């Protein structure tokens, strides 16, 4: 393995994601990944072989003149298969974990600090409250609900969903840079930047915030008509969700499609729209399933030490705040985050 242009005189800061832990439960420590670690314990992960498999599959598809759509679909499915083989729930966290392994491989010659934020949300204060550029993770569900497209998901209402505002992540990075400027340790320092350990928020809280917000501030459809929302349904088992969707949506849609074929596509618009909404919900459910039933709490001992060092050094604590304890989740969601999504993303 080779890593070009390594400068041993500078410390390298990498931003990863806390959910590289996979679907572990309990207190998740700020530990690094040894090269080749597999969460499933079935076989050792060989990153070089994984890269080769991806390249060979891609070359085979191109040799067969597969369409771009077919290539994209096949490669996504391959990524999910490989991720699950080694114990990660999706390609995103799988590749993040491999990235950490590669960097850890060079830890003796590459001074390294790894920042692992949890689910990043809109800004708490800087540059102004609620700023966000795109929908991230849970936000797709929130806005899908506000648009009337997502009415239920498989989720445990008591699951702690670890959120952290974007500016707090930036502040943590800045403070970590100052604190570790003279680091000479060969071991990478890892910081979990999240809220589950010190100021937890549950999925049931998100549900309870969304209904009154979109009832009072409804989104509008293409015709400018206000979209009415009902209380969001959370089904605490995947089997319950599949059964609910089959009875409530899939069976009626099959009946409508049958009528449509008999009546010369009279209901084509309705069936197309319903089919699209159904696929959206199923796709979101599958994608976010690992997070909706997550049973882990991210230990942030290193981050707390960083906060303590900042206080003891009498740095500008307010200017570089990344303490989740100060967040009032109801106020933040109702008056900052959801309005930010509506203002800067939806519109």
ZIRAUR-V291635 format. One line per field, one symbol per residue. ss: DSSP state (@ for helix, = for strand, . for the rest). phi: phi as a letter, one per 20 degrees, with the letter a starting at -180 (. if undefined). burial: # if it has 24 or more other C-alpha atoms within 12 Angstrom, else .. A space follows every 10 residues. Layout:
ss: ???
phi: ???
burial: ???
This chain:
ss: .......... .======@@@ @....===.. .......... ......@@@@ @@@@@@@@@@ @@@....@@@ @@@@@@@@@@ @@@@@..... @@@@@@@@@@ @@@@@..... .======.== =......... .......@@@ @@@@@@.... .===.....= ..===@@@@@ @@@@@@@@@. ........== ===....... .=@@@@@@@@ @@@@@@...= .....=.... ..===..@@@ @@@@@@@@@@ @@@@@@@@@@ @@.....@@@ @@@@@@@@@@ @@@@@@@@@@ @@...===.. @@@@@@@@@@ @@........ ...@@@..@@ @@@@@@@@@@ @@@@@@.
phi: .ccflfdfec eddcddbfff fmdfcmedfe deefgnfcff mebfedffff ffffffffff fffelfffff ffffffffgf ffffgeoefb fgffffffff fffffdffdc gbcdddfeee dffecdfafn fbebfclfff ffffffened dbbfaegefe dedbfgffff fffffffffd gdfcfeefed dedbcfedbf cefffggfff fffffecffd efenefeedd ffdddfcfff ffffffffcf ffffffffff ffelmfdgff ffffffffff fffffffegf efcfddcefc gfffffffff ffelffgffc fbeffeeeff ffffdcffgf fffddfe
burial: .......... ########## ####...### ####.####. ....#.#..# .......#.. .......... ....#..### .###.##### ########## #######..# ########## #####...## ##..###### ########## #######.## ########## #######.## .......### ########## ########## ####...##. ........#. .#####.#.. ##..#...## ..#..##... .......... #..##.##.# ##.##.#### ########## ####.##..# .........# ####..#.#. .######### ##.....
